[in-house]
Amino acid sequence: MIAKNDEVKRSQVWRIVMTVSSVLIIVGAVLLLMKLFTTNPLEGEWTDEDGIFDMSISKDGTLVFTIPEAEEAASVDVDMRYTLNKEEKTITIMADESGFQKLADQSQGQYTEDEIRNALKSVVTTFDYSVDQERLTLTEREYGEQLVLVKE
């Protein structure tokens, strides 16, 4: 084809190459935009800088707070729900009040219902969030208190 200097075949091959590369560029751009605008920026495992709790955020609207061991006690996992507003950059964390007693019973006397409630009362509210590389800053909307978490 090149040696014969066939312009018609060369033109057809060039058109096919340009069409395929254009389609690949468009598909790549669409996938990138979908990933940027549809994923949950908070999803993952987070650890409080002060070591008070660990937090695991799932994309299905649930999160798990882990209250770490106190002396020889086992850690307690508390299931909670959240709603995320990406436009306003807010997250609202809601507790299951009936589950606190169940968790206290499962901890075999290591934690009481009030201890679990007190450990989590600072996180059951609405926060403004900011993600900067591997740091999540939750700023309480009413009083401005901040929680800083590091991604694991």
Secondary structure, DSSP 8 states (H G I E B T S, - for coil): -TTTT-HHHHHHHHHHHHHHHHHHHHHHHHHHHHHHHHS-TT-EEEEETTSS-EEEE-TTSEEEEEE---TT---EEEEEEEEEETTTTEEEEE--HHHHHHHHHHTTTSS-HHHHHHHHTTTSSEEEEEEETTEEEEEETTT--EEEEEE-
